[in-house]
């Protein structure tokens, strides 16, 4: 299964399977940080996307054993969020 990241909505949807992977594979701290971002209520979409960008960036920097499909989707999401 691969993840397609073409829209900001895809970025937000990717957070759930990424959380599942992290929580099931011993990355509890990163999973908890991501769930806090997803569960937060932001008054504007831009704030939510910025929070996802920060969480994804931290995951990219600290989790070194992501499977390639997660890594590619994470890089695509970060690319979209930095535009």
C-alpha beads as a LAMMPS data file, in Angstrom:
LAMMPS data file: protein, C-alpha beads

83 atoms
82 bonds

1 atom types
1 bond types

-500.0 500.0 xlo xhi
-500.0 500.0 ylo yhi
-500.0 500.0 zlo zhi

Masses

1 110.0

Atoms # bond

1 1 1 0.000 0.000 0.000
2 1 1 1.371 3.384 -0.945
3 1 1 0.140 6.801 0.055
4 1 1 -0.741 9.468 -2.487
5 1 1 -0.077 13.016 -1.337
6 1 1 -1.468 15.468 -3.886
7 1 1 -3.550 17.827 -1.784
8 1 1 -3.518 19.339 1.677
9 1 1 -6.381 16.995 2.504
10 1 1 -4.120 14.052 1.625
11 1 1 -1.549 15.433 4.050
12 1 1 -4.107 15.498 6.849
13 1 1 -5.353 11.990 6.009
14 1 1 -1.793 10.624 6.035
15 1 1 -1.409 11.589 9.694
16 1 1 -3.592 8.659 10.855
17 1 1 -1.712 5.790 9.173
18 1 1 1.565 7.454 10.165
19 1 1 0.361 7.607 13.769
20 1 1 -0.657 3.934 13.609
21 1 1 2.762 2.933 12.300
22 1 1 4.622 4.967 14.908
23 1 1 2.542 3.715 17.828
24 1 1 2.809 0.074 16.733
25 1 1 6.556 0.212 16.159
26 1 1 7.921 1.678 19.352
27 1 1 7.909 5.375 18.476
28 1 1 5.566 6.359 21.283
29 1 1 6.884 9.889 21.792
30 1 1 6.513 10.799 18.129
31 1 1 3.082 9.130 17.941
32 1 1 1.878 11.076 20.981
33 1 1 3.155 14.353 19.530
34 1 1 1.338 13.634 16.269
35 1 1 -1.933 12.740 17.971
36 1 1 -1.838 16.030 19.882
37 1 1 -1.574 17.884 16.573
38 1 1 -4.391 15.902 14.980
39 1 1 -6.691 16.260 17.996
40 1 1 -6.124 19.998 18.384
41 1 1 -8.752 22.395 17.151
42 1 1 -7.157 25.195 15.180
43 1 1 -9.202 28.256 14.268
44 1 1 -7.643 28.371 10.801
45 1 1 -6.541 25.694 8.346
46 1 1 -3.160 27.371 7.968
47 1 1 -2.448 26.823 11.665
48 1 1 -3.400 23.154 11.437
49 1 1 -1.199 22.634 8.404
50 1 1 1.701 24.401 10.093
51 1 1 1.310 22.145 13.141
52 1 1 1.331 19.078 10.886
53 1 1 4.438 20.391 9.129
54 1 1 6.273 20.772 12.455
55 1 1 5.210 17.308 13.643
56 1 1 6.128 15.672 10.330
57 1 1 9.490 17.446 10.320
58 1 1 10.268 16.169 13.826
59 1 1 9.289 12.641 12.789
60 1 1 11.462 12.895 9.669
61 1 1 14.431 13.987 11.775
62 1 1 14.045 11.460 14.592
63 1 1 12.557 8.266 13.136
64 1 1 15.179 6.534 11.034
65 1 1 13.455 3.217 10.366
66 1 1 10.342 4.276 8.462
67 1 1 9.412 1.926 5.622
68 1 1 9.988 3.457 2.210
69 1 1 6.281 4.048 1.481
70 1 1 5.930 6.084 4.691
71 1 1 9.168 7.914 4.031
72 1 1 8.123 8.872 0.505
73 1 1 4.703 10.066 1.669
74 1 1 6.266 11.986 4.541
75 1 1 8.664 13.721 2.153
76 1 1 5.788 14.491 -0.237
77 1 1 3.726 15.898 2.635
78 1 1 6.603 18.055 3.851
79 1 1 7.151 19.289 0.309
80 1 1 3.499 20.241 -0.013
81 1 1 3.447 21.941 3.382
82 1 1 6.513 24.019 2.640
83 1 1 5.084 25.472 -0.579

Bonds

1 1 1 2
2 1 2 3
3 1 3 4
4 1 4 5
5 1 5 6
6 1 6 7
7 1 7 8
8 1 8 9
9 1 9 10
10 1 10 11
11 1 11 12
12 1 12 13
13 1 13 14
14 1 14 15
15 1 15 16
16 1 16 17
17 1 17 18
18 1 18 19
19 1 19 20
20 1 20 21
21 1 21 22
22 1 22 23
23 1 23 24
24 1 24 25
25 1 25 26
26 1 26 27
27 1 27 28
28 1 28 29
29 1 29 30
30 1 30 31
31 1 31 32
32 1 32 33
33 1 33 34
34 1 34 35
35 1 35 36
36 1 36 37
37 1 37 38
38 1 38 39
39 1 39 40
40 1 40 41
41 1 41 42
42 1 42 43
43 1 43 44
44 1 44 45
45 1 45 46
46 1 46 47
47 1 47 48
48 1 48 49
49 1 49 50
50 1 50 51
51 1 51 52
52 1 52 53
53 1 53 54
54 1 54 55
55 1 55 56
56 1 56 57
57 1 57 58
58 1 58 59
59 1 59 60
60 1 60 61
61 1 61 62
62 1 62 63
63 1 63 64
64 1 64 65
65 1 65 66
66 1 66 67
67 1 67 68
68 1 68 69
69 1 69 70
70 1 70 71
71 1 71 72
72 1 72 73
73 1 73 74
74 1 74 75
75 1 75 76
76 1 76 77
77 1 77 78
78 1 78 79
79 1 79 80
80 1 80 81
81 1 81 82
82 1 82 83
